[in-house]
Amino acid sequence: MFTALEVVTTVVVGVMVGVEFSVAFVMNRIFNALPEDSDQLGRSHGGRMLGAVMPFWYIGSLVLVAVWAVTGWGHDGAGLVVTAGSLLIVSVIMSILLLVPINDQGKTWTPENRPEDWKEQMNRWDRFHYVRVAVIIAAFAFLVAALA
């Protein structure tokens, strides 16, 4: 049962990392290359769609890691799991304080009501997101190392 917890947790966190990596380095670049208002419309739609799912995914990942850390205390790699959990806490705090406020505004924008500085706000969100992606990649790497 413990092995199943390790594998499920690693897969859930790994897929989350893949989605966030894809947003940062694939989807946003695709959106940026689209003509006229398509970039802003794509980001707004993505903000609504992923904004509804990601809170559960981040918190769910953190809960799985916490359960792994508690049930695996004393096993090899427990410190790595705790480190991964700490990094996931950092990513949740970053999300709440830095990314969600921008996303909450951006997901309501249309070409008619968006602010003049919408591109600067999206660029700021991108910079924060790059850091968050690095944090969750590190958390994932610690989980994988804990399995070894």
VOGU-585870 format. One line per field, with one value per residue (C-alpha): residue number from 1; residue in three letters; chain; y, x, z negated. Coordinates in Angstrom, 2 decimals, decimal comma. Layout:
BEGIN
num NUM_...
residuo ALA_...
cadena A_...
Y Y_...
X X_...
Z Z_...
END
This chain:
BEGIN
num 1_2_3_4_5_6_7_8_9_10_11_12_13_14_15_16_17_18_19_20_21_22_23_24_25_26_27_28_29_30_31_32_33_34_35_36_37_38_39_40_41_42_43_44_45_46_47_48_49_50_51_52_53_54_55_56_57_58_59_60_61_62_63_64_65_66_67_68_69_70_71_72_73_74_75_76_77_78_79_80_81_82_83_84_85_86_87_88_89_90_91_92_93_94_95_96_97_98_99_100_101_102_103_104_105_106_107_108_109_110_111_112_113_114_115_116_117_118_119_120_121_122_123_124_125_126_127_128_129_130_131_132_133_134_135_136_137_138_139_140_141_142_143_144_145_146_147_148
residuo MET_PHE_THR_ALA_LEU_GLU_VAL_VAL_THR_THR_VAL_VAL_VAL_GLY_VAL_MET_VAL_GLY_VAL_GLU_PHE_SER_VAL_ALA_PHE_VAL_MET_ASN_ARG_ILE_PHE_ASN_ALA_LEU_PRO_GLU_ASP_SER_ASP_GLN_LEU_GLY_ARG_SER_HIS_GLY_GLY_ARG_MET_LEU_GLY_ALA_VAL_MET_PRO_PHE_TRP_TYR_ILE_GLY_SER_LEU_VAL_LEU_VAL_ALA_VAL_TRP_ALA_VAL_THR_GLY_TRP_GLY_HIS_ASP_GLY_ALA_GLY_LEU_VAL_VAL_THR_ALA_GLY_SER_LEU_LEU_ILE_VAL_SER_VAL_ILE_MET_SER_ILE_LEU_LEU_LEU_VAL_PRO_ILE_ASN_ASP_GLN_GLY_LYS_THR_TRP_THR_PRO_GLU_ASN_ARG_PRO_GLU_ASP_TRP_LYS_GLU_GLN_MET_ASN_ARG_TRP_ASP_ARG_PHE_HIS_TYR_VAL_ARG_VAL_ALA_VAL_ILE_ILE_ALA_ALA_PHE_ALA_PHE_LEU_VAL_ALA_ALA_LEU_ALA
cadena A_A_A_A_A_A_A_A_A_A_A_A_A_A_A_A_A_A_A_A_A_A_A_A_A_A_A_A_A_A_A_A_A_A_A_A_A_A_A_A_A_A_A_A_A_A_A_A_A_A_A_A_A_A_A_A_A_A_A_A_A_A_A_A_A_A_A_A_A_A_A_A_A_A_A_A_A_A_A_A_A_A_A_A_A_A_A_A_A_A_A_A_A_A_A_A_A_A_A_A_A_A_A_A_A_A_A_A_A_A_A_A_A_A_A_A_A_A_A_A_A_A_A_A_A_A_A_A_A_A_A_A_A_A_A_A_A_A_A_A_A_A_A_A_A_A_A_A
Y 0,00_2,40_1,77_2,64_5,92_6,74_5,99_7,79_10,86_10,98_10,60_13,26_15,75_14,82_15,40_18,74_19,71_18,72_20,85_23,89_23,43_23,24_26,45_28,27_27,06_25,93_27,38_30,95_31,04_29,79_32,44_35,16_34,26_34,56_37,63_40,60_39,89_36,11_36,13_37,85_35,77_32,52_33,52_34,52_31,21_29,30_31,27_30,31_26,66_25,94_28,37_26,10_22,91_23,87_24,79_21,24_19,80_21,83_21,17_17,53_17,08_18,68_16,42_13,32_14,38_15,07_11,62_10,08_12,02_10,97_7,31_7,03_8,71_6,67_5,15_5,98_9,21_10,69_13,88_14,20_13,88_16,56_18,81_18,21_19,06_22,25_23,28_22,55_24,78_27,52_27,01_27,29_30,47_31,90_31,03_32,67_35,81_36,42_34,51_34,15_37,91_38,54_35,49_36,51_39,83_38,42_35,73_38,40_40,54_40,95_43,17_45,73_45,89_44,95_47,53_49,31_47,49_43,99_42,74_43,96_42,22_38,99_39,28_39,71_36,61_34,72_35,66_34,51_31,36_30,50_30,63_28,50_25,96_25,74_25,21_22,40_20,75_20,72_19,22_16,53_15,78_15,30_12,90_10,88_10,83_9,58_6,60_5,64
X 0,00_2,84_4,40_1,09_1,01_4,54_3,74_0,37_1,86_4,80_2,55_0,06_2,84_4,64_1,59_0,98_4,57_4,01_0,89_2,53_5,68_3,51_1,69_4,98_6,98_4,43_0,94_1,93_4,34_1,59_-0,79_1,84_2,22_-1,50_-2,81_-4,65_-6,66_-6,24_-3,39_-5,48_-8,57_-6,58_-5,01_-8,39_-9,93_-6,92_-7,11_-10,74_-10,21_-6,99_-7,90_-10,82_-8,71_-5,26_-6,17_-7,43_-4,39_-1,88_-3,60_-4,22_-0,55_0,48_-1,88_-0,52_3,06_2,12_0,54_3,65_5,90_3,91_3,44_6,98_8,67_11,73_11,98_14,78_14,06_11,71_13,77_13,52_9,74_9,58_11,73_9,39_6,43_8,12_8,66_5,02_4,02_6,18_4,43_0,99_1,98_3,42_0,21_-2,04_0,05_1,47_-0,24_-3,90_-4,52_-3,26_-5,09_-8,36_-8,24_-7,03_-9,67_-12,39_-10,77_-12,15_-10,79_-13,38_-12,60_-8,96_-6,58_-4,00_-1,17_-2,61_0,51_2,77_0,53_0,67_4,46_4,64_2,44_4,77_7,85_6,25_5,04_8,57_9,77_6,82_7,53_11,16_9,95_7,55_10,13_12,49_9,73_9,11_12,83_12,97_10,03_11,71_14,94_13,00_11,85_15,41
Z 0,00_-0,82_2,59_4,25_2,31_3,47_7,09_7,15_5,46_7,84_10,89_9,70_8,99_12,22_14,37_12,61_13,40_17,03_17,32_15,73_17,82_20,94_19,99_19,44_22,39_24,99_24,62_23,76_26,69_28,98_27,61_28,05_31,73_32,49_34,31_32,82_29,67_29,79_27,24_24,60_25,37_25,16_21,85_20,42_21,41_20,06_16,83_16,37_17,28_15,38_12,60_11,75_11,62_10,38_6,78_6,22_7,99_5,97_2,64_3,53_4,42_1,15_-0,82_0,93_0,17_-3,47_-3,80_-2,24_-4,62_-7,70_-6,77_-5,48_-8,43_-9,28_-5,80_-3,41_-1,57_-4,19_-4,31_-0,54_-0,74_-3,45_-1,27_1,67_-0,54_-1,68_1,94_2,75_-0,17_1,36_4,71_3,10_1,25_4,48_6,28_3,70_3,23_6,71_9,51_8,52_8,15_11,69_13,06_11,38_13,20_16,51_16,82_16,92_19,59_23,07_25,84_24,74_21,02_20,59_19,11_21,20_19,43_19,87_21,69_18,88_16,35_18,35_18,60_14,82_14,39_16,76_14,73_11,47_13,21_14,42_10,82_9,65_12,37_11,20_7,62_8,53_10,81_7,83_5,65_8,26_8,47_4,69_4,86_7,60_5,62_2,59_4,65_5,56
END
